[in-house]
Amino acid sequence: MTTTTDWRGVASENKDDLPEKVSLLLRTRSRKLLTDLLSPHRKAIALLSAVIVCSSGAGLAIPYLVKVGIDSGIPPMARGEGSGTLLTVIAVILAAAVTQALTRQAFLKMSGRIGQDILLELRRRVFDHFQRLSLSFHEKYTSGRVISRLTSDIEAIAELLQSGFDGLVTAVLTMFGTAALLLILDVHLGLVALVPLPILLLFTRWFRRQSALTYRRTRRRSRWSSSTSWSR
């Protein structure tokens, strides 16, 4: 086993609220690690981005097509000019629905495959890192906390990749797509509907900070519980 003394982190595990300098350093290191983990999957991620954009575009097109069907398809039928326009719009709506379903299925399969590859690589790195640490680290850092890092923390990342990432990407694309669609249909009404957006962004920032504090408390208590159970 290779010995090393560089095992101490930059943030205290017993503190929930971290200084701004430490938080910035942690975010920088996390982004660097994420970039390193994603770099082998650049082509797959580019294809995945195109697939989810197509899926969101097809889903957002359906309400607009319904509007076209009502405005342009029903009046000719009322005048006795036939239902050709309405049937065409219905066919396009069905095509958009099928496109959304197929691209959605492809997105879930591709994102799941990429997520599992990233988790496998992350587990290998964490395990190899613990193997390279010195005996002094293992004397001070209990086995319960080590196992917690290898299980609960990785499981939190797995949950993010399996469900959180999907929901985040879909929500962001839907929000911006809906905003663009509102402005296209009616500029004035769209601007009125987007007035609460800055307030929503402030609440999102506040929630992100509070959820991070809550997660740190939960993780610390989980490690303490694991350490206690394993010491028994």
JOHU-V526663 format. One record per backbone hydrogen bond with DSSP energy under -0.5 kcal/mol. NH is the residue of the N-H (numbers start at 1). CO is the residue of the C=O. E is the energy in kcal/mol with one decimal. If there is no record, write none. Layout:
NH	CO	E
NH	CO	E
This chain:
7	5	-1.8
8	5	-0.5
15	12	-0.9
18	16	-0.7
23	19	-2.7
24	20	-2.4
25	21	-1.9
26	22	-2.6
27	23	-2.4
28	24	-2.2
29	25	-2.5
30	26	-2.5
31	27	-2.5
32	28	-2.1
33	29	-2.3
34	30	-2.7
35	31	-2.7
36	32	-2.1
37	33	-2.2
38	34	-2.1
39	35	-1.5
41	38	-2.0
42	39	-1.1
45	41	-2.6
46	42	-2.4
47	43	-2.3
48	44	-2.5
49	45	-2.5
50	46	-1.9
51	47	-2.1
52	48	-2.3
53	49	-2.0
54	50	-2.1
55	51	-2.3
56	52	-2.6
57	53	-2.7
58	54	-2.5
59	55	-2.0
60	56	-2.5
61	57	-1.5
62	58	-0.8
62	59	-0.5
63	59	-0.6
64	60	-0.9
65	61	-2.5
66	62	-2.2
67	63	-1.9
68	64	-2.2
69	65	-2.6
70	66	-2.2
71	67	-2.6
72	68	-3.0
73	68	-0.6
73	69	-1.3
74	69	-1.2
77	73	-0.9
78	74	-2.2
79	75	-1.7
80	77	-1.2
81	76	-3.3
87	83	-2.4
88	84	-2.1
89	85	-2.2
90	86	-2.5
91	87	-2.3
92	88	-2.2
93	89	-2.4
94	90	-2.4
95	91	-2.2
96	92	-2.5
97	93	-2.5
98	94	-2.5
99	95	-2.5
100	96	-2.5
101	97	-2.2
102	98	-2.5
103	99	-2.6
104	100	-2.2
105	101	-2.1
106	102	-2.3
107	103	-2.4
108	104	-2.3
109	105	-2.1
110	106	-2.6
111	107	-2.9
112	108	-2.0
113	109	-2.1
114	110	-2.5
115	111	-2.6
116	112	-2.2
117	113	-1.9
118	114	-2.3
119	115	-2.4
120	116	-2.3
121	117	-2.1
122	118	-2.5
123	119	-2.8
124	120	-2.1
125	121	-2.2
126	122	-2.6
127	123	-2.6
128	124	-2.8
129	125	-2.3
130	126	-2.3
131	127	-1.9
132	128	-1.4
133	129	-0.8
133	130	-0.6
134	4	-1.0
138	134	-1.3
139	135	-1.6
140	136	-1.2
140	137	-0.6
141	137	-2.9
142	140	-0.7
146	142	-1.6
147	143	-2.7
148	144	-2.0
149	145	-2.0
150	146	-1.8
151	147	-1.1
152	148	-0.6
153	148	-1.8
154	149	-0.5
155	151	-2.7
156	152	-1.9
157	153	-1.7
158	154	-2.5
159	155	-2.5
160	156	-1.8
161	157	-2.3
162	158	-2.3
163	159	-2.4
164	159	-1.6
165	160	-3.4
167	163	-2.4
168	164	-2.6
169	165	-2.6
170	166	-2.3
171	167	-2.4
172	168	-2.5
173	169	-2.4
174	170	-2.3
175	171	-2.5
176	172	-2.4
177	173	-2.5
178	174	-2.6
179	175	-2.3
180	176	-2.4
181	177	-2.3
182	178	-2.5
183	179	-2.0
184	180	-2.0
185	181	-2.4
186	182	-2.7
190	186	-2.5
191	187	-2.4
192	188	-2.0
193	189	-2.2
194	190	-1.4
195	192	-1.0
197	194	-1.4
198	195	-0.6
200	196	-2.3
201	197	-2.2
202	198	-1.9
203	199	-2.3
204	200	-2.1
205	201	-2.2
206	202	-2.3
207	203	-2.6
208	204	-2.3
209	205	-1.8
210	206	-2.4
211	207	-2.8
212	208	-1.7
213	209	-1.9
214	210	-2.4
215	211	-2.4
216	212	-2.1
217	213	-2.1
218	214	-2.5
219	215	-2.8
220	216	-2.4
221	217	-2.4
222	218	-2.3
223	219	-2.4
224	220	-2.2
225	221	-2.6
226	222	-2.5
227	223	-2.7
228	224	-2.2
229	225	-2.4
230	226	-2.4
231	227	-1.9
232	228	-1.1
